[in-house]
Amino acid sequence: MLKLRIISAFVALLLVSGHAGADDHEAAASKSADVVLAEEEMQKTFGTLPSWQMAYPEHARAQAWEWQKAIEGPGVIPPKYQQLIALAVASQIPCEYCIFVHRSFATEFFGASQAEISEAVALAANTRHWSTILYGNGVEQDDFRAEVRKIIEHMKAKSQESAAGQE
């Protein structure tokens, strides 16, 4: 009896898997034109369909691709610095996937040095450190903001004095 159940289960799995394959072909045929175009662009750009994009639900994949191009494409921040910023944030989350991709692109594609990597990550750690100190000690935000504005005014005035003295 157990043998019959195992055989029945195996046959059922074969039927289901055969049906799933048919669904996959139907799904591929039913992709919207936007998704097909986005996947073609990804393939052309990366030489593959990246797992992070394919993990998006199909109905949102084309928009996710457009968003990635807009955010990580040409902008006012040069690409190497985009990757250094993303690496610094990823290090604080932490996200091993993000750390790997942004460190790899920063160094292997955009030529970031180890010194630049170290500084970007240290800046992120410094921000996290002071955030912990400020929040943990309950520093009043309005007072803090007023203090920072005064510090900036003071430093600007000293910078102008210094520049005037060098002329």
C-alpha positions as a Markdown table, in Angstrom:
| # | Residue | x | y | z |
|---|---|---|---|---|
| 1 | Met | 0.0 | 0.0 | 0.0 |
| 2 | Leu | 2.8 | 2.4 | 0.9 |
| 3 | Lys | 4.5 | 1.6 | -2.5 |
| 4 | Leu | 1.2 | 2.5 | -4.3 |
| 5 | Arg | 1.0 | 5.9 | -2.4 |
| 6 | Ile | 4.6 | 6.7 | -3.3 |
| 7 | Ile | 4.0 | 5.9 | -7.0 |
| 8 | Ser | 0.7 | 7.9 | -7.0 |
| 9 | Ala | 2.5 | 10.9 | -5.4 |
| 10 | Phe | 5.3 | 10.6 | -8.0 |
| 11 | Val | 2.8 | 10.5 | -10.9 |
| 12 | Ala | 0.9 | 13.5 | -9.4 |
| 13 | Leu | 4.2 | 15.5 | -9.2 |
| 14 | Leu | 5.0 | 14.7 | -12.8 |
| 15 | Leu | 1.6 | 15.9 | -13.9 |
| 16 | Val | 1.8 | 19.0 | -11.8 |
| 17 | Ser | 5.4 | 19.8 | -13.0 |
| 18 | Gly | 4.3 | 19.2 | -16.6 |
| 19 | His | 1.4 | 21.6 | -16.1 |
| 20 | Ala | 3.7 | 24.2 | -14.4 |
| 21 | Gly | 5.9 | 24.2 | -17.5 |
| 22 | Ala | 2.9 | 25.0 | -19.7 |
| 23 | Asp | 2.0 | 27.8 | -17.4 |
| 24 | Asp | 5.5 | 29.2 | -17.6 |
| 25 | His | 5.2 | 29.3 | -21.4 |
| 26 | Glu | 1.8 | 30.9 | -21.2 |
| 27 | Ala | 3.2 | 33.5 | -18.7 |
| 28 | Ala | 6.1 | 34.3 | -21.0 |
| 29 | Ala | 3.7 | 34.8 | -23.9 |
| 30 | Ser | 1.4 | 37.0 | -21.8 |
| 31 | Lys | 4.1 | 39.5 | -20.6 |
| 32 | Ser | 3.2 | 43.1 | -21.3 |
| 33 | Ala | 5.2 | 45.0 | -24.0 |
| 34 | Asp | 6.7 | 47.1 | -21.2 |
| 35 | Val | 8.1 | 44.1 | -19.4 |
| 36 | Val | 9.4 | 42.5 | -22.6 |
| 37 | Leu | 11.2 | 45.8 | -23.5 |
| 38 | Ala | 12.6 | 46.2 | -20.0 |
| 39 | Glu | 13.9 | 42.7 | -19.9 |
| 40 | Glu | 15.5 | 43.2 | -23.4 |
| 41 | Glu | 17.2 | 46.4 | -22.1 |
| 42 | Met | 18.4 | 44.6 | -19.0 |
| 43 | Gln | 19.8 | 41.7 | -21.1 |
| 44 | Lys | 21.6 | 44.2 | -23.4 |
| 45 | Thr | 22.9 | 46.3 | -20.5 |
| 46 | Phe | 24.0 | 43.5 | -18.1 |
| 47 | Gly | 24.4 | 40.5 | -20.4 |
| 48 | Thr | 21.8 | 38.7 | -18.2 |
| 49 | Leu | 18.5 | 39.3 | -16.4 |
| 50 | Pro | 19.6 | 40.4 | -12.9 |
| 51 | Ser | 18.1 | 38.4 | -10.1 |
| 52 | Trp | 17.3 | 41.5 | -8.2 |
| 53 | Gln | 15.1 | 42.8 | -11.1 |
| 54 | Met | 13.6 | 39.4 | -11.8 |
| 55 | Ala | 12.6 | 39.1 | -8.1 |
| 56 | Tyr | 10.2 | 42.0 | -8.7 |
| 57 | Pro | 6.6 | 41.0 | -9.4 |
| 58 | Glu | 6.2 | 40.9 | -13.2 |
| 59 | His | 3.6 | 43.7 | -13.2 |
| 60 | Ala | 6.0 | 46.1 | -11.5 |
| 61 | Arg | 9.3 | 44.9 | -13.2 |
| 62 | Ala | 9.3 | 47.5 | -16.0 |
| 63 | Gln | 8.8 | 50.3 | -13.5 |
| 64 | Ala | 11.5 | 48.9 | -11.2 |
| 65 | Trp | 13.9 | 48.9 | -14.2 |
| 66 | Glu | 13.0 | 52.5 | -15.1 |
| 67 | Trp | 13.5 | 53.6 | -11.4 |
| 68 | Gln | 16.9 | 51.9 | -11.3 |
| 69 | Lys | 18.0 | 53.6 | -14.5 |
| 70 | Ala | 16.8 | 57.0 | -13.2 |
| 71 | Ile | 18.4 | 56.6 | -9.8 |
| 72 | Glu | 21.7 | 54.9 | -10.8 |
| 73 | Gly | 22.0 | 56.5 | -14.2 |
| 74 | Pro | 23.6 | 59.8 | -15.1 |
| 75 | Gly | 22.8 | 62.5 | -12.6 |
| 76 | Val | 24.5 | 65.3 | -10.7 |
| 77 | Ile | 26.4 | 62.8 | -8.5 |
| 78 | Pro | 29.2 | 61.0 | -10.5 |
| 79 | Pro | 28.7 | 57.2 | -10.7 |
| 80 | Lys | 31.7 | 56.3 | -8.6 |
| 81 | Tyr | 30.3 | 58.5 | -5.8 |
| 82 | Gln | 26.9 | 57.0 | -6.2 |
| 83 | Gln | 28.4 | 53.6 | -5.6 |
| 84 | Leu | 30.4 | 54.9 | -2.6 |
| 85 | Ile | 27.3 | 56.4 | -1.0 |
| 86 | Ala | 25.3 | 53.2 | -1.7 |
| 87 | Leu | 28.1 | 51.1 | -0.2 |
| 88 | Ala | 28.2 | 53.3 | 2.9 |
| 89 | Val | 24.4 | 52.9 | 3.4 |
| 90 | Ala | 24.5 | 49.2 | 2.7 |
| 91 | Ser | 27.2 | 48.8 | 5.3 |
| 92 | Gln | 25.0 | 50.4 | 7.9 |
| 93 | Ile | 21.8 | 48.5 | 7.1 |
| 94 | Pro | 23.7 | 45.9 | 6.8 |
| 95 | Cys | 22.9 | 44.2 | 3.5 |
| 96 | Glu | 25.5 | 41.7 | 2.2 |
| 97 | Tyr | 24.0 | 41.7 | -1.3 |
| 98 | Cys | 24.2 | 45.5 | -1.5 |
| 99 | Ile | 27.7 | 45.6 | 0.0 |
| 100 | Phe | 28.9 | 43.2 | -2.6 |
| 101 | Val | 27.4 | 44.8 | -5.6 |
| 102 | His | 28.2 | 48.4 | -4.6 |
| 103 | Arg | 31.8 | 47.6 | -3.5 |
| 104 | Ser | 32.3 | 45.6 | -6.7 |
| 105 | Phe | 31.0 | 48.3 | -9.0 |
| 106 | Ala | 32.8 | 51.1 | -7.1 |
| 107 | Thr | 36.2 | 49.3 | -7.4 |
| 108 | Glu | 36.1 | 47.1 | -10.4 |
| 109 | Phe | 34.0 | 49.3 | -12.8 |
| 110 | Phe | 34.5 | 52.9 | -11.5 |
| 111 | Gly | 38.0 | 52.6 | -10.1 |
| 112 | Ala | 37.4 | 53.6 | -6.5 |
| 113 | Ser | 40.5 | 53.1 | -4.3 |
| 114 | Gln | 40.5 | 51.3 | -1.0 |
| 115 | Ala | 41.1 | 54.7 | 0.7 |
| 116 | Glu | 37.8 | 56.0 | -0.9 |
| 117 | Ile | 36.0 | 52.8 | 0.2 |
| 118 | Ser | 37.4 | 53.2 | 3.8 |
| 119 | Glu | 36.4 | 56.8 | 4.0 |
| 120 | Ala | 32.9 | 56.3 | 2.7 |
| 121 | Val | 32.3 | 53.5 | 5.1 |
| 122 | Ala | 33.8 | 55.4 | 8.0 |
| 123 | Leu | 31.6 | 58.4 | 7.2 |
| 124 | Ala | 28.5 | 56.2 | 7.4 |
| 125 | Ala | 29.8 | 54.7 | 10.7 |
| 126 | Asn | 30.4 | 58.2 | 12.0 |
| 127 | Thr | 26.8 | 59.2 | 11.2 |
| 128 | Arg | 25.4 | 56.1 | 12.9 |
| 129 | His | 27.7 | 56.8 | 15.9 |
| 130 | Trp | 26.5 | 60.4 | 16.4 |
| 131 | Ser | 22.9 | 59.4 | 15.7 |
| 132 | Thr | 23.1 | 56.9 | 18.6 |
| 133 | Ile | 24.7 | 59.6 | 20.9 |
| 134 | Leu | 22.1 | 62.3 | 20.0 |
| 135 | Tyr | 19.0 | 60.0 | 20.2 |
| 136 | Gly | 20.2 | 58.0 | 23.2 |
| 137 | Asn | 20.8 | 61.2 | 25.2 |
| 138 | Gly | 17.6 | 62.9 | 24.1 |
| 139 | Val | 19.2 | 66.0 | 22.7 |
| 140 | Glu | 16.4 | 68.4 | 21.8 |
| 141 | Gln | 16.1 | 68.7 | 18.0 |
| 142 | Asp | 15.2 | 72.4 | 17.8 |
| 143 | Asp | 18.1 | 73.3 | 20.1 |
| 144 | Phe | 20.4 | 71.1 | 18.0 |
| 145 | Arg | 19.3 | 72.7 | 14.8 |
| 146 | Ala | 19.8 | 76.2 | 16.1 |
| 147 | Glu | 23.2 | 75.2 | 17.4 |
| 148 | Val | 24.3 | 73.8 | 14.0 |
| 149 | Arg | 23.2 | 77.0 | 12.3 |
| 150 | Lys | 25.3 | 79.1 | 14.7 |
| 151 | Ile | 28.3 | 76.8 | 14.2 |
| 152 | Ile | 28.0 | 77.2 | 10.4 |
| 153 | Glu | 27.7 | 81.0 | 10.6 |
| 154 | His | 30.8 | 81.0 | 12.9 |
| 155 | Met | 32.8 | 78.7 | 10.6 |
| 156 | Lys | 31.8 | 80.8 | 7.5 |
| 157 | Ala | 33.0 | 84.0 | 9.1 |
| 158 | Lys | 36.3 | 82.4 | 10.1 |
| 159 | Ser | 36.8 | 81.0 | 6.6 |
| 160 | Gln | 36.1 | 84.5 | 5.1 |
| 161 | Glu | 38.6 | 86.1 | 7.6 |
| 162 | Ser | 41.2 | 83.5 | 6.6 |
| 163 | Ala | 40.6 | 84.0 | 2.9 |
| 164 | Ala | 40.9 | 87.8 | 3.4 |
| 165 | Gly | 44.1 | 87.4 | 5.3 |
| 166 | Gln | 45.7 | 85.4 | 2.5 |
| 167 | Glu | 45.1 | 88.1 | -0.2 |
